[in-house]
Amino acid sequence: MKERIITYEIKIETFKDNDNNGIGDFKGLSSKLDYFKYLNINYLFINDILKQYENVNSLESANQRFGSLDEFIELTKLFNTNKVQITPIIDLTEIKQSYINWKNMMRLYSDDFDTTKEIEWNTLYSKYVLNNDIQPNERITDLANFILYFDKVINFYNECGVKSFVLKNFEFLIPNTKKQKSLSKLEDIYKMIKRLNPDAKVILNPSVFNKTLFKKMIKSKAKVVDYLYINSFTTIGIDKQMPYANKTIFNFKEITNEIKFLYYSPKYIICLGSDNYGRIQSMWGCEKAFLEESTKALISLLFAGKSSIGMYYGDELGMTKTYHINLHKNEKKNNEEKRFYQSKKIPYATYEQAKKYQSPESSYALMSWSDGKNSGFGDSNNYYFSYADNVAKNNVELQKTIKNSPLNYFIQLTEIINNEKLSNNFDKSRVLVKKSNHKRVVLIKRKYKKITLYFALNLANKPKRFKKWHGYQILASNNGDKIYEGNVNMLEPYESILFIKEFSKAN
């Protein structure tokens, strides 16, 4: 596999249901394998499935969430065979809870081993690493406990056929020393996973953007990571202490500066969307006037550098926030939150609008498969999850039929970067981010041997001029219906163009 990869993050419960039961599960996910192949996805990031064994007293109750363990193993096998790696996201700050969930799962299956024959159950208790025999109720160091919890969770997934992991919120494992930050604990974790499977991929997901730390981790002589998954862009400009004090406007300068830093290595996976706060397209603020154009501009931004490409489910369509959020759900907690903002003199209308756009719940829309009721899901979820605001015009079924849709533009760019003739330009070329006279115009140059590529992106809602490039042809444009004449030096709102020039001896 090439070093540059394409990843796709989902929430199992909101991606696709099975038998129209209204809530996503393993079988529903399996039914959409062809969609991931269509998108050319290499790694599929999913929830920690051990969560379904939390606070349940029977296998029947657990299996009603995502499905049985057998179904997960079959899912992993199926996707592995088709070169899509199922990759659980494991929050290291909640590793103890994952371990407790694992223990509960083992208890539930203890009287019924024959039900799941695929797993070598005895190996789940064998000694893989130091401290593996430590019991959590003994007086031992936190680190020793962490090793125990982590080993059991990773070992479980390894037995299920999982070959890649996203580890989030890992920063507490990097102690500050007088001179520098030590990566020794991350190195230990990396070795633990590689000891189980030398071919496994370790992907770390930082909670904050830190250039110095990222460089150190990527360049470390003792390997600590295979990829860094950067998806903190929706946090820019938001006060984490009071995230709903106002509806945040994107800071384009900071976002593009962070992305430019990540452009130079495929070890960085750039994912603009996430569930940190709201949907990228709703927070972008252009969902009414330039939704399709801005969606395709963001897609262009992902492909322009050497970095790997990450998608949060539905961002390839331009999915916006959920149609509704139940502000009365968890009523006690929400009432406390409302009173807190009221005490800070924040008007309720301001709080309500910010909450609808910027809360993590607003990103948990049902995947937009069609414009039908519940966006292609069954009716029985009783609106536990909402469909997206723009499902009628932005859904998979419709966008597949529109040549110039964001979905088909994404496919077009994946085909270009995998093109045999051009692949070296994307894999081996240097990346040069050129200066522009306009703050929201990004120009990226890629050159390898006789071929030069230029990306020109306008991230503004107004037309912008840029310097003419003579002798270049247009390889792709996010405005596919537009006819270009002569040397182009004007970009329409959110327009992006990929230029190409092949130099011969005559040149």
Secondary structure, 3 states (H helix, E strand, C coil): CCCCCEEEECCHHHHCECCCCCCECHHHHHCCHHHHHHCCCCEEEECCHHHHHCCCCCHHHHHCCCCCHHHHHHHHHHHHHCCCEEEEEEEHHHHHHHHHHHHHHHHHHCCCHHHCCCCCHHHHHCCCCCCCCCCCCCCCCHHHHHHHHHHHHHHHHHHCCCCEEEEECCHHHCCECCCCECCHHHHHHHHHHHHHCCCCEEEEECCCCCHHHHHHHHHCCCCCCCEEEECCHHHCCCCCCCCCCCCCCCCHHHHHHHHHHHCCCCCEEEECCCCCCCCHHHHHCCCCCCHHHHHHHHHHHHHCCCCEEEEECCCCCCCCCECCCCCCCCHHHHHHHHHHHHHCCCCHHHHHHHHHHHCHHHHCCECCCCCCHHHHCCCCCCCCCCEECCCCCCCHHHHCCCCCCHHHHHHHHHHHHCCCCCHHHHHCCEEEEECCCCCCEEEEEEEECCEEEEEEEECCCCCEECCCCCCCEEEEECCCCCCCCCCCCEECCCCEEEEEEECCCCC
